[in-house]
Amino acid sequence: MDQVPSDPTALITRVDVLEMALTERYSVLSPDPEKTITTAMEKHKHPLFGRKETKRFLTNLIVQFLANVRAGGTDRMQYPVALAATVPGCGKTRMCLSTLRDIVPKVCAPPKGTHVPYLRLFVTLNADPGTTWNPKEQDRHPEHAIAKRLLGSYFALPDLDTVANISVKAAMDLIRRTEAARRQIDPRQLHIFIAVDEATRLLDAKVNQSYRLSDHRSLPAVRRRRRFWSQALGPLQDICRKPSTPTWMMIAGTKSDQLTSAISTVIAVDSSLPVEHVPIAPLTGSATARLLDHVQSTAQSSEQTTHGDWRFKPEFMRSIQNVAGLPRSILAALKETSDTLKTIEVAYKQFLDIMSVCDGVNPPSCSVDDLQALGVLYKLSPNSPLFLFPRVDLLTLTSTDNLNERCVTAIDRVFLQLQSFMTIGPSFRWHGWEVFCITILNLRVLVAAAWALKEDPDVRFVPINHIFEGTVSGPDTPRLFVDVQLWRTKNFSERPIESSSRPTNRRFTLSPEGTTGIDGWCIVHEETLAGEYVPVTLVVQCKLDQVESTVSHEYQNELILKATEALPEPQQRSAVVALLTSSRMENLDEALLKERSFVLDRAGMDKFTAGFKFIAEIFWNYNPHLSTVGRMASQFHVPRQTSMKRARAMAVMIDRYRDDGTVFKSAADLRKFLMQHANEQVSKTIRTKNGPVTTVYKYPAEAIPSKKVLQWPYALDAKPRKQKNQ
């Protein structure tokens, strides 16, 4: 019998030698893979919400896997690896655990039907000191990193290790043989299900020279970078594609494209393995609401103080909206757990690449995978546009990369204004669309300035029309420029954007409160035919109360004229007006607009808010618990069904009862409430210059709009009706 190798560079490839090595180090080894899963689940105590599609997808994969094994399929394309790759904090770990704990037993051991012997192994590279990936592991054989974790999961010993390296095949053979003996079954009958979490950590690992294969030097650079992965997980993937050793594997991590490449090209240059991408997205508003309801009800049942329903807390809702559906961050906002999304150091150029996405024009020049790993970009599908999370505050700037440091620091500070400015008015309802618009305009100008200054530190005038992406410009609207030498010297703070009594040429500011027709302004420059740059006033007017009703070009032109006439007469002729609305228009036609204008309607909203959609939705999506009466009325107005007068009556009725804490969990709840109070009178008093004025409102039942109109982002989805047996 061979002895256990004392050479730390040796690779144990035989089961009997591995048994001896483990026996020498551990006097008692008892299989307990369930303990590994149970221990990991202790950090994930809340039920899964909003994962029906994901669970259905994984269930189908496992069902097909069992069918292929049963049929004795030998084509490797029949045995894909399930890949759950998305941004940090999206619930990948929980999905791995739920797959093993819930889905596998449901498929393999149904209440009725044939039972399939199964074993579940949870492997992670980031949980505790014994499992968290350590760069020093690159000094050992690549297979050892996976083999020791497989054994550690099976024996519930996260820090399991041996002097010599362990091969993946030896580890899997030992696990399969040991478990089959315990159950007194043929090892070939045992179906092993493995979930490997935090696999991204292996992507950039390098193979120690002692363990490099003979072809290492001749490999293309991209394959050489993946050689550690290939040597570590390749043997396990090889086991997974053989029906004689039925093994199914799920891998989770960030960097979707790189993980896909690593998995699919692990065997040889001219071969590939299939990858099934598991749909796992941030939670929808409805799923977020269900999670929040669950946590709140749990707190109430344990007599913890909750201080009212979460739906009525504007600051809390601002935080929830800002974390963009990330389950981990939602729970952190509730103080249930700490948000383990950590601050990451990035260079100025990478930060500028990220912020350039917010132009709505420039795609990031940095790696999409890298941005996904940072937790700031999420791809809905391979062909979908990228979406920026408002989590860039997690990034800290480290080096200048020949960029203007003051300018980039200003970008960082202006971005943080989006994180910090108060959006709650005196009535504790949402507002802030004006501040949002002014802030992102400043942000976009600064990004353009930073890039321009990188190319030429002495450049002066830089075009900025792109900052109004999504708008339609009226006739004779000129190309506008800013003097970047003035912008670069402006000190921006993280405090909410300030107001100024007159426009400045160093930033966009808010106009003083009460200024008619103008919400913000800035001095920019227009290029003349002679090539000179002359200053003009750029006026910003923000309108958020026109939502459901369709407005005309004439109405928009009236607003533009009103803004122009609010300026001193010398500035009126050359002024340019940017009208930023959420209104609906039939066909926004530049020829029908007033000259020298930019107009934003609902159709252009996604482009204008590019990169900050989740933040923008705080302002223009309605919420019956927090929106103003005017905003709700515009939502309820439906041409030929609900007049604005009746829509306002419903809004006033809701406002009256929500002050008493009436909660609407779904659109059905809200519609039921409106039906119950139809034909009731409700009054509202407003203060005017001539004193208080009280108006009495009433609406009939037939004016109540459909649930589709009443729906809001955090309303619970309607539960599907159970069909009765015929």
C-alpha positions in Angstrom: 0.0 0.0 0.0 1.3 3.4 -0.9 2.2 5.8 1.9 0.8 9.3 2.3 3.2 11.6 0.5 5.1 14.0 2.7 6.0 16.2 -0.2 3.7 19.2 -0.1 3.9 19.5 -3.9 2.6 15.9 -4.4 -0.9 15.3 -5.8 -3.0 12.6 -4.1 -4.9 10.9 -6.9 -6.0 7.6 -5.2 -8.9 7.2 -2.8 -7.0 4.8 -0.5 -4.1 7.3 -0.1 -6.6 10.1 0.5 -8.3 8.1 3.2 -5.0 7.6 4.9 -4.1 11.3 4.6 -7.4 12.3 6.2 -7.2 9.7 8.9 -3.7 10.8 9.9 -4.9 14.4 10.4 -8.5 13.8 11.7 -9.1 11.0 14.2 -12.9 11.1 13.5 -14.5 12.1 10.2 -18.3 11.9 10.0 -20.1 12.9 6.8 -22.5 15.7 7.5 -23.2 17.7 4.3 -26.6 18.8 5.6 -24.8 20.7 8.5 -22.8 22.7 5.9 -26.0 23.8 4.2 -27.9 24.5 7.4 -25.0 26.6 8.8 -24.9 28.6 5.6 -28.6 29.1 5.7 -28.5 30.7 9.1 -27.4 33.9 7.5 -30.4 33.8 5.1 -33.4 33.4 7.4 -36.0 35.2 5.3 -38.2 33.5 2.7 -37.4 33.9 -1.0 -39.6 36.4 -2.8 -39.8 37.2 -6.5 -37.8 34.1 -7.6 -40.5 32.0 -9.2 -38.9 32.3 -12.7 -35.5 31.4 -11.2 -36.8 28.4 -9.3 -38.8 27.2 -12.3 -35.7 27.4 -14.5 -33.5 25.5 -12.1 -36.2 22.9 -11.6 -36.4 22.3 -15.3 -32.6 22.0 -15.6 -32.5 19.3 -12.8 -35.4 17.4 -14.3 -33.7 17.3 -17.7 -30.4 16.3 -16.0 -32.1 13.3 -14.4 -33.7 12.3 -17.7 -30.4 12.5 -19.5 -28.6 10.3 -16.9 -31.5 7.9 -16.9 -31.2 7.6 -20.7 -27.4 7.1 -20.5 -26.7 10.2 -22.6 -23.0 10.6 -23.4 -23.0 13.8 -25.3 -21.4 16.5 -23.2 -23.9 19.0 -24.6 -26.6 17.2 -22.6 -24.9 18.2 -19.3 -24.7 22.0 -19.1 -23.4 23.9 -16.1 -25.9 26.2 -14.5 -24.4 29.7 -14.1 -25.9 32.3 -11.9 -23.9 35.4 -12.6 -25.0 38.9 -11.6 -24.1 41.9 -9.5 -23.1 41.5 -5.8 -25.9 41.5 -3.3 -28.5 40.1 -5.7 -29.1 36.8 -3.9 -26.8 34.4 -5.7 -25.6 32.6 -2.5 -29.2 32.3 -1.3 -30.3 30.8 -4.6 -27.5 28.3 -4.5 -28.6 27.2 -1.0 -32.3 27.2 -1.9 -31.5 25.0 -5.0 -29.8 22.4 -2.8 -32.2 22.6 0.1 -35.5 22.9 -1.6 -35.4 22.3 -5.4 -33.2 19.1 -5.4 -35.4 17.2 -2.9 -38.6 18.3 -4.6 -37.3 16.9 -7.9 -35.5 13.8 -6.6 -37.9 12.8 -3.9 -41.4 13.8 -4.9 -44.3 12.8 -2.7 -45.5 10.6 -5.6 -43.1 9.0 -8.0 -39.7 7.4 -8.2 -37.1 8.5 -5.6 -33.6 9.2 -6.9 -30.7 8.9 -4.3 -29.1 12.3 -4.0 -26.3 14.1 -2.2 -26.0 17.9 -1.9 -22.7 19.7 -1.5 -22.4 23.5 -1.0 -18.9 24.8 -1.9 -18.0 28.4 -1.3 -14.9 30.5 -1.7 -16.2 33.2 0.7 -17.9 32.3 3.9 -15.4 31.8 6.8 -11.6 31.6 7.3 -11.5 28.0 6.2 -13.4 28.5 2.9 -12.6 32.1 1.9 -10.2 32.2 -1.0 -6.7 33.1 0.0 -4.2 34.2 -2.8 -1.7 32.0 -1.0 -3.6 29.0 -2.4 -2.1 29.8 -5.7 1.1 28.2 -4.3 -0.6 24.8 -4.3 -2.0 22.6 -7.0 -5.1 24.2 -8.6 -7.2 21.1 -8.0 -6.5 21.3 -4.2 -8.6 24.5 -3.9 -11.7 22.7 -5.1 -11.0 19.2 -3.7 -10.5 20.4 -0.1 -13.7 22.4 -0.2 -15.7 19.5 -1.6 -14.4 17.3 1.3 -14.9 20.2 3.8 -18.5 20.5 2.7 -19.2 16.7 2.9 -17.6 16.3 6.3 -18.8 19.8 7.6 -15.2 20.8 8.3 -14.7 24.2 6.5 -11.0 24.3 7.4 -10.3 20.7 6.2 -6.8 20.4 4.7 -3.9 18.0 4.1 -0.1 18.4 3.7 -0.1 17.0 0.1 -2.4 18.3 -2.6 -5.7 16.5 -3.3 -7.0 15.8 -6.7 -10.7 16.5 -7.5 -11.3 13.0 -8.8 -9.9 11.5 -5.6 -12.1 13.7 -3.5 -15.2 13.0 -5.5 -14.5 9.2 -5.6 -14.1 9.2 -1.8 -17.3 11.1 -1.3 -19.3 9.0 -3.8 -17.9 5.7 -2.4 -18.4 6.7 1.3 -22.0 7.9 0.8 -23.0 4.9 -1.3 -21.7 2.6 1.4 -23.6 4.5 4.0 -26.8 4.0 2.0 -25.9 0.6 0.7 -26.4 1.5 -2.9 -24.4 1.2 -6.1 -22.1 4.4 -6.3 -23.4 4.9 -9.9 -26.9 5.3 -8.4 -25.9 8.3 -6.3 -26.7 11.7 -7.9 -24.5 14.4 -6.6 -25.6 18.1 -6.8 -23.0 20.7 -6.2 -23.3 24.5 -5.9 -20.1 26.5 -6.1 -20.5 30.0 -4.8 -18.2 33.0 -5.3 -16.4 31.3 -8.2 -15.3 34.6 -9.6 -12.4 34.6 -7.2 -10.7 31.8 -9.2 -10.8 33.7 -12.5 -7.6 35.7 -12.1 -5.7 33.1 -10.0 -2.3 32.1 -11.5 -0.9 28.5 -11.7 2.3 28.1 -9.7 5.2 27.1 -12.0 5.5 23.7 -10.2 2.0 22.7 -11.5 1.9 24.2 -15.0 1.1 21.8 -17.8 3.5 21.4 -20.7 1.4 23.5 -23.0 1.2 26.5 -20.6 3.6 28.7 -22.5 2.1 28.0 -25.9 -1.5 29.0 -24.8 -3.0 32.2 -26.0 -3.0 34.9 -23.3 -6.7 34.6 -22.6 -6.5 30.9 -22.1 -3.4 31.2 -20.0 -5.3 33.5 -17.7 -8.0 30.8 -17.3 -5.6 28.0 -16.8 -5.9 27.9 -13.0 -9.7 27.6 -13.4 -9.2 25.0 -16.1 -7.0 22.9 -13.8 -9.1 23.4 -10.7 -12.6 23.0 -12.0 -11.9 21.1 -15.3 -11.8 17.7 -13.6 -15.1 18.4 -11.8 -16.7 19.5 -15.0 -15.4 16.3 -16.6 -17.1 14.3 -13.9 -20.3 16.2 -14.5 -20.6 15.2 -18.1 -20.4 11.4 -17.5 -23.6 9.5 -16.8 -21.6 6.9 -14.9 -20.8 9.5 -12.2 -24.1 11.5 -12.2 -23.1 15.0 -11.0 -24.9 18.3 -11.6 -23.2 21.6 -10.9 -24.3 25.2 -10.4 -21.8 28.0 -10.3 -22.4 31.5 -9.0 -20.4 34.7 -9.2 -20.1 38.0 -10.9 -18.4 38.7 -14.3 -20.9 36.8 -16.4 -19.0 36.9 -19.6 -15.7 35.7 -18.1 -17.3 32.9 -16.2 -19.2 31.7 -19.3 -15.9 31.7 -21.2 -14.1 29.9 -18.4 -16.7 27.2 -18.0 -17.3 26.6 -21.7 -13.7 26.3 -22.9 -12.2 24.3 -20.0 -11.5 21.1 -21.8 -9.5 21.9 -24.9 -9.0 24.6 -27.5 -11.4 22.9 -30.0 -14.1 21.9 -27.6 -16.7 23.6 -25.4 -19.2 22.9 -22.7 -22.7 24.3 -22.6 -23.6 27.0 -20.1 -27.2 27.6 -18.9 -27.6 31.2 -17.6 -29.8 31.2 -14.6 -32.2 34.2 -14.6 -31.5 36.0 -11.3 -32.3 39.7 -11.3 -32.7 42.4 -8.6 -36.1 42.1 -6.9 -39.1 43.8 -8.5 -41.1 46.4 -6.5 -43.7 43.8 -5.7 -41.1 41.3 -4.4 -39.4 44.0 -2.4 -42.8 44.9 -0.8 -43.4 41.2 0.1 -40.0 41.0 1.7 -40.6 44.2 3.7 -44.0 43.0 4.8 -42.5 39.8 6.0 -39.8 41.5 8.0 -42.3 44.0 9.5 -44.7 41.2 10.5 -41.9 39.2 12.0 -40.8 42.2 14.0 -44.4 42.8 15.2 -44.9 39.2 16.2 -41.7 39.3 18.3 -42.9 42.6 19.9 -40.1 44.6 18.3 -40.9 48.3 17.7 -41.6 49.0 14.0 -43.0 52.6 14.3 -45.7 52.2 11.7 -45.9 50.7 8.2 -42.8 51.1 6.1 -44.9 52.5 3.2 -45.4 55.8 5.0 -41.7 56.5 5.7 -40.4 58.7 2.9 -36.8 58.6 4.0 -36.9 54.8 4.3 -38.6 54.5 0.9 -35.9 56.7 -0.6 -33.3 54.3 0.7 -35.2 51.3 -0.6 -35.6 52.9 -4.0 -31.9 53.7 -4.0 -30.7 50.1 -3.5 -32.4 49.1 -6.7 -33.9 45.8 -5.6 -30.7 44.2 -4.2 -32.0 41.8 -1.4 -28.9 42.2 0.7 -29.1 46.0 0.7 -32.9 46.0 1.3 -32.3 44.0 4.5 -29.5 46.3 5.5 -31.8 49.3 5.1 -34.1 47.5 7.6 -31.0 47.0 9.9 -31.7 43.3 9.7 -28.1 42.6 8.5 -25.1 44.6 7.6 -24.7 45.5 4.0 -21.6 43.7 3.0 -21.2 45.5 -0.3 -17.8 46.9 0.4 -16.1 50.1 -0.8 -13.9 49.4 -3.8 -10.9 51.4 -5.0 -11.0 52.5 -8.6 -8.8 54.7 -10.7 -10.1 58.0 -12.0 -10.5 56.8 -15.5 -12.6 53.8 -14.6 -14.8 56.1 -12.4 -15.2 58.4 -15.4 -16.0 55.5 -17.6 -18.8 54.6 -15.2 -20.2 58.1 -15.0 -20.1 58.4 -18.8 -22.9 55.8 -18.9 -25.0 58.6 -17.4 -24.8 60.6 -20.5 -27.2 58.2 -22.2 -24.8 58.4 -25.2 -21.4 56.9 -24.4 -21.1 53.2 -23.7 -18.5 52.4 -21.1 -15.1 51.7 -22.5 -14.2 49.6 -19.5 -15.1 46.0 -19.1 -18.8 45.2 -18.6 -17.8 42.3 -16.5 -15.7 44.5 -14.3 -18.5 46.9 -13.8 -20.8 44.0 -13.0 -18.4 42.8 -10.4 -18.2 46.3 -8.9 -22.0 46.1 -8.4 -22.8 49.2 -10.5 -24.0 47.6 -13.8 -26.6 44.9 -14.4 -27.5 43.3 -17.7 -31.1 42.1 -18.0 -30.1 39.9 -20.9 -27.2 39.6 -23.3 -28.8 41.9 -25.8 -30.4 44.4 -23.3 -28.9 47.8 -22.6 -26.8 48.2 -19.5 -28.3 49.6 -16.4 -26.4 51.6 -13.9 -27.2 51.1 -10.2 -27.1 54.1 -8.0 -24.4 52.5 -5.9 -21.4 54.4 -7.3 -20.9 55.9 -3.8 -19.2 52.6 -2.9 -16.3 53.5 -5.1 -13.3 55.5 -3.8 -10.9 57.2 -6.2 -7.3 56.2 -6.0 -5.2 57.6 -8.9 -5.5 60.4 -11.4 -4.6 58.7 -14.7 -3.6 62.1 -16.1 -7.1 63.4 -15.4 -7.9 66.7 -13.9 -8.2 65.8 -10.2 -10.3 68.7 -9.2 -12.8 68.1 -12.0 -13.1 64.3 -11.2 -13.5 65.1 -7.5 -16.3 67.5 -8.4 -18.0 64.7 -10.4 -17.8 62.5 -7.3 -19.2 65.1 -5.1 -22.1 66.0 -7.4 -22.9 62.3 -7.7 -23.1 62.1 -4.0 -25.7 64.9 -4.1 -28.0 62.4 -5.7 -27.4 60.1 -2.7 -27.9 62.7 0.0 -30.2 65.5 -1.0 -33.5 65.6 0.9 -36.5 64.7 -1.2 -39.1 65.3 1.5 -41.1 68.4 1.7 -42.9 70.0 4.7 -45.8 67.7 4.1 -43.5 64.6 4.1 -44.5 63.8 0.6 -42.0 63.2 -2.2 -40.6 66.0 -4.2 -37.3 66.9 -5.7 -37.6 66.5 -9.5 -36.1 70.0 -10.0 -33.1 69.2 -7.8 -32.6 65.9 -9.6 -32.6 67.5 -13.0 -30.2 70.3 -12.0 -27.9 67.7 -10.4 -27.5 65.4 -13.3 -27.0 68.3 -15.7 -24.1 69.4 -13.6 -22.9 65.8 -13.5 -23.0 65.4 -17.2 -21.2 68.7 -17.9 -18.4 67.8 -15.5 -18.0 64.4 -17.2 -17.7 66.1 -20.6 -15.2 68.6 -19.1 -13.1 65.9 -17.5 -12.7 64.0 -20.8 -12.0 67.2 -22.7 -9.3 68.3 -20.2 -7.7 64.9 -20.4 -7.2 65.4 -24.1 -6.2 69.1 -23.8 -5.6 70.7 -20.4 -5.9 74.1 -22.1 -9.2 73.5 -23.9 -11.8 76.2 -23.1 -15.2 75.6 -24.8 -16.8 72.1 -24.8 -20.2 71.3 -26.4 -22.9 70.1 -24.0 -26.1 69.6 -26.1 -25.8 65.9 -25.2 -26.7 66.5 -21.6 -30.3 66.8 -22.8 -30.4 63.3 -24.3 -34.0 62.2 -24.7 -35.3 65.7 -25.5 -36.4 67.1 -28.8 -34.9 70.4 -29.8 -37.0 73.2 -31.4 -36.1 75.2 -34.5 -32.9 77.2 -34.5 -31.7 75.6 -31.2 -28.0 76.3 -31.3 -25.0 74.2 -30.2 -24.3 75.1 -26.7 -20.9 75.2 -25.0 -19.5 75.7 -21.5 -16.2 77.3 -20.5 -14.5 74.3 -18.8 -11.7 76.5 -17.5 -14.4 78.2 -15.3 -16.1 74.9 -14.4 -12.9 73.2 -13.4 -12.2 75.9 -10.7 -15.7 75.6 -9.1 -15.7 73.9 -5.7 -18.7 71.5 -5.6 -19.9 70.2 -2.3 -21.8 67.0 -1.4 -24.6 69.2 0.1 -27.9 69.6 -1.9 -27.6 71.9 -4.9 -27.8 75.6 -4.0 -29.9 78.3 -5.5 -28.7 81.6 -6.9 -30.5 84.9 -7.6 -29.0 85.0 -11.1 -27.5 82.4 -13.4 -23.8 81.6 -13.1 -21.3 80.4 -15.7 -19.7 77.8 -13.4 -22.6 75.5 -12.7 -26.3 74.9 -13.0 -28.2 76.3 -9.9 -31.7 76.4 -8.8 -33.6 79.7 -9.1 -34.8 81.3 -5.9 -38.0 79.9 -4.5 -41.1 81.5 -6.0 -39.4 82.4 -9.3 -42.2 82.2 -11.9 -41.5 79.8 -14.9 -37.9 79.0 -14.0 -36.6 76.2 -11.8 -32.9 76.5 -12.7 -30.4 78.2 -14.9 -26.8 78.6 -16.1 -24.8 80.8 -18.3 -23.5 78.9 -21.3 -22.1 79.9 -24.7 -23.3 79.9 -28.3 -20.9 79.8 -31.2 -21.5 82.6 -33.7 -21.0 82.4 -37.5 -17.8 84.3 -36.9 -16.5 81.5 -34.6 -16.9 83.6 -31.4 -18.5 82.3 -28.2 -21.1 84.6 -26.8 -22.8 84.0 -23.4 -26.5 83.1 -23.4 -28.8 82.1 -20.5 -29.9 78.5 -20.4 -33.2 78.2 -18.5 -34.4 74.9 -17.0 -38.1 74.4 -16.3 -39.2 71.1 -14.6 -42.8 69.9 -14.7 -43.8 66.7 -13.0 -47.6 67.0 -12.6 -48.5 66.1 -16.2 -48.5 62.4 -16.4 -51.5 60.5 -17.8 -53.2 63.2 -19.8 -51.8 64.0 -23.2 -50.6 67.6 -23.7 -50.3 69.6 -26.8 -47.4 71.4 -28.4 -49.2 74.7 -27.8 -49.3 74.0 -24.1 -45.6 73.2 -24.0 -44.8 76.3 -26.0 -46.8 78.4 -23.4 -44.5 77.0 -20.7 -41.4 77.8 -22.8 -42.7 81.4 -23.4 -43.5 81.8 -19.7 -39.9 80.8 -18.8 -38.4 83.2 -21.4 -40.5 86.1 -20.2 -39.5 85.6 -16.6 -35.9 86.7 -17.6 -34.8 90.3 -17.7 -35.6 91.7 -21.2 -31.9 91.8 -22.4 -31.6 88.1 -21.9 -34.9 87.0 -23.4 -34.0 87.2 -27.1 -30.9 84.9 -26.8 -32.2 82.6 -24.1 -32.5 78.8 -24.5 -35.2 77.0 -22.5 -35.0 73.3 -21.5 -38.5 72.1 -20.6 -38.1 68.8 -18.7 -41.4 67.2 -18.2 -42.9 63.7 -17.6 -45.9 64.6 -19.8 -47.3 62.4 -22.5 -47.4 63.8 -26.1 -48.9 62.2 -29.2 -46.0 63.0 -31.5 -43.3 65.4 -30.2 -42.5 67.3 -33.4 -39.5 69.7 -33.4 -41.1 71.8 -36.1 -44.1 72.6 -33.8 -42.0 73.7 -30.9 -40.9 77.2 -30.1 -37.4 78.0 -31.3 -34.3 77.7 -29.1 -35.7 75.0 -26.8 -35.3 71.5 -25.6 -38.4 69.6 -24.6 -38.5 66.3 -22.7 -41.7 64.2 -22.7 -42.4 60.7 -21.3 -41.1 59.0 -24.4 -37.6 60.4 -23.8 -37.6 59.8 -20.1 -35.5 56.6 -20.1 -32.8 58.3 -22.2 -32.8 61.4 -20.1 -32.5 59.5 -16.8 -30.0 57.0 -18.2 -28.0 55.6 -15.4 -30.3 56.9 -12.6 -33.6 55.5 -13.5 -34.2 54.1 -10.0 -33.6 57.5 -8.4 -35.7 59.3 -11.1 -38.6 57.0 -10.4 -38.8 58.4 -6.9 -40.0 61.6 -8.4 -42.2 60.8 -11.3 -43.7 57.4 -10.3 -46.7 57.8 -8.1 -47.3 56.2 -4.8 -50.6 56.5 -3.0 -48.9 56.6 0.4 -46.5 59.4 -0.4 -47.4 61.3 -3.6 -49.0 64.7 -3.5 -52.7 65.1 -4.3 -51.9 66.7 -7.6 -49.6 63.8 -8.6 -52.2 61.2 -7.7 -54.9 63.1 -9.6 -52.9 63.2 -12.8 -52.4 59.4 -12.4 -56.1 58.7 -12.0 -57.2 61.0 -14.9 -58.3 58.8 -17.9 -59.7 60.5 -20.9 -63.4 59.7 -21.6 -63.6 57.9 -18.2 -62.2 59.9 -15.3 -62.2 63.7 -15.5 -59.5 65.7 -13.7 -62.1 67.0 -11.3 -63.2 63.4 -10.3 -59.5 62.3 -10.3 -58.7 65.0 -7.8 -61.7 64.0 -5.7 -60.3 60.5 -5.4 -56.8 61.8 -4.6 -58.3 64.0 -1.8 -60.2 61.0 -0.4 -57.0 59.0 -0.3 -55.1 61.8 1.3 -57.8 62.1 3.9 -57.6 58.5 5.0 -53.8 57.9 4.6 -53.3 60.6 7.3 -55.0 58.1 9.6 -52.7 55.3 8.5 -54.8 53.5 5.9 -52.5 51.1 4.1 -52.9 50.0 0.5 -50.9 46.9 -0.3 -52.1 46.4 -3.8 -53.9 48.1 -6.6 -56.9 45.9 -5.8 -56.8 47.2 -2.2 -56.8 50.8 -3.5 -59.6 50.2 -5.9 -61.7 48.5 -3.2 -61.1 51.6 -1.0 -62.2 54.0 -3.7 -65.3 51.9 -4.4 -66.2 51.9 -0.7 -66.0 55.7 -0.6 -67.7 56.5 -3.9 -70.3 59.2 -3.7 -69.0 60.4 -0.3 -68.2 64.0 0.2 -64.7 65.0 1.2 -63.3 68.5 1.6 -59.9 70.1 1.4 -58.8 73.5 2.5 -56.0 75.4 0.9 -54.5 78.8 1.9 -54.6 81.6 -0.6 -53.7 85.3 -0.4 -57.4 86.0 0.3 -57.6 83.5 3.1 -58.4 79.8 3.4 -60.6 78.3 0.7 -62.4 75.0 1.2 -63.5 72.8 -1.7 -65.9 69.9 -1.4 -65.2 66.9 -3.7 -67.2 63.8 -4.7 -66.8 61.1 -7.4 -69.1 58.3 -8.7 -68.1 54.6 -8.7 -68.1 54.5 -12.5 -65.3 57.1 -12.6 -62.8 54.8 -10.7 -60.0 53.8 -13.1 -58.8 50.2 -13.6 -56.3 48.5 -11.4 -53.7 48.9 -14.2 -54.0 52.7 -13.8 -53.9 52.5 -10.0 -50.8 50.3 -10.0 -47.6 51.7 -8.5 -44.0 50.2 -8.2 -44.3 48.8 -4.7 -47.8 47.4 -5.0 -48.1 43.7 -4.5 -48.8 41.8 -7.6 -52.2 40.1 -7.8 -52.0 36.5 -6.8 -53.1 34.1 -9.6 -56.5 32.5 -9.1 -56.5 28.8 -8.5 -58.5 27.1 -11.1 -61.1 24.6 -9.9 -61.0 21.1 -11.1 -63.4 20.6 -14.0 
